[in-house]
Amino acid sequence: MGLTSRALEYVVLVTAVLCVVLTVWLWPLLAGRGLLPVLGRFVSIGVTQLAIVCALALGVNSAYEFYGSWDELLGHNEQAPAPVIRHSGRDVTAGVRGGLVQAAGPQGLDRVPGLPTGPPEKAGRVESVRIMGRRTRVVNPAFVYLPPQYFQRQFRRQRFPVVVAISGYPGGIINLAQYLRVPQTAGRLISRNAMPPTVVVMVRPTIAPPRDTECVDVPGGPRAETFFTKDLPDALKSAYRVGHDPSAWGALGYSSGGTCALQLAMRNPHVYTAAAAFSADYRVRDDLTTGRLFGSGPRAAQRQREHDLFWRLAHRPVPRISVLVASSKRGEGGYPDTMRFVRAAKPPMAVDSLILPRGSHHFTTWRQEITPAMKWMGTTLTFPQDVAPRPHKNGRPAS
């Protein structure tokens, strides 16, 4: 049984319940003072606690997608191959096994309501894949939403803008589809011509679970920023018809994912020219989940300042990007920093805000923000993008 399968969750949960029941039922028989009764009590308590912990761990992993397989849990991740493989055609994941984007199991996608059904040229499609990091050597799970136009004949050579949607920490990609309803919202807006046809890629902010890497290149550790600014774009461009110009790329996220979106755009405007952030932080700090993100020694403080967006606005050239920040006047502690960021921004950076009268750090708030944020992305990213080369009969692209 797979690590994230419902069958395994049910088996472990039933086992935990049975262990509790048996412990209570057999406890009178283990009430003596001899060696065997004492050992029996220790064994019954230990087995019961182990079963309960395993059931809780599987539930948490299923909700937050820390590990997607037994191999990933045991550290047996396959290494990402070096070559970038370009593909054309309509079945975009069937031909990329062994490349930088690989077809994956459902990863919980089969439990999400409201996803496209029917012919992809009419409804679009959501694919479950793994992104292989050529430089960082990591494997990250992802969902990819492809709009109906991606499969239609008149758009067969068209490259599409792409929104990289980033979940919060410790949430996984399933939260973007199930609770924030990112692909469902994109499909609805595109069908109503309220948003241009756009590819949406759903990823988690950490590349080294369970550590919170905050989209930072950790000295001597995980290189999360490199993954998001080099590996991820290279992999997507190798497998999908997405734009090659920075005007085609935007990042969107909530909580830690919103922090990542802002950091990625402000630090890498040559990759992402738009960012939409819900309930984001404007500084990256160390805590118990991150460990030392900036290393140690005399350069650590400067590395941390470089990830302070207020410091960057005052001491670094302002990037030519568009930013949307969202918060609530009441119920969100980050509202003062959000307004401070809006006031500190200056040209050539364009900043818009989405401020609710009341909200919280929760999906009930973020679901009110996702529709206007996706519309905003649609007006910010450039479509149509350039066209893909016309393939030869042998399948290779024309020069």
Secondary structure, DSSP 8 states (H G I E B T S, - for coil): --TT-HHHHHHHHHHHHHHHHHHHHHGGGG-SSSHHHHHHHHHHHHHHHHHHHHHHHHHHHHHH-S-SSHHHHTT------S------SS-TTTT-TTSSEEE---TTGGG-TT---S-HHHH-EEEEEEEE-TTT--EEEEEEEE-GGGGSGGGTTB-B-EEEEE--SS--HHHHHHTS-HHHHHHHHHHTTSS---EEEEE-S-SSTTS--TT-B-TTS-BHHHIIIIIHHHHHHHHS-B-SSGGGEEEEEETHHHHHHHHHHHH-TTT-SEEEEES--SB----TTT--SS-SSTTHHHHHHHTBHHHHHHHS---S-EEEEEEEEET-TTHHHHHHHHHH--TTSEEEEEEEEE--SSHHHHHHHHHHHHHHHHHHS-SS--B---B-TTS-B--
